[in-house]
Amino acid sequence: MPFIEESDLLELHKDIDKAQIINERLLDQIKHKNQELKRKGIQRNIFAAVTVLFLIAALAVTSFSMGLSSGPKARDMAGVWDSIDAMDRRMSSLRKQNEELSLVREFYLAKEFLDKEKIYSVQVKAFVDKNFNLAPEALTNTILVKNNPFYGYSLGNFGTLEEARNFKNELVNMGFTDAFVASYQDGKRIAIEE
């Protein structure tokens, strides 16, 4: 069995006592730090609660002040609604104009297309004077062509000769006995090829 001298044993007891004292100090320091952290946590919670109460109070004051001034704002809102109604009426008017312009645009595009393509039409009358009252340019499916010295008025725009002949027969039955089929390309009269 090993032998420990008394002096070494006393040294060991002193070291153990020192370690216990250091351990107790460390425990005291930990306890102190925990108390500090607890205190800071409580302070943080109190600060958060005060901030929330302040925000609630600010919202309450703001909503109360808006409630007091709602009378004049209600009158202002009536004016806003009136101007919105006026804008709605203006928008529907502009939409209607846009639709009308779209129809006019489609008409001119169709007229431009017809000028380029070979079409068949039924000429119903020829006059020496240009008489716009009979068939204005805006009237669809009419063609006014000048063949010196006459102005020829034609009705219908057909892609085939057969369609034009059927329409001519209907016009003859209605009393246009002089009606005949004419062919046009690039806005000018050309000979019909059968």
Order of alpha helices (4+ residues) and beta strands (2+ residues): alpha-alpha-beta-beta-beta-alpha-beta-beta
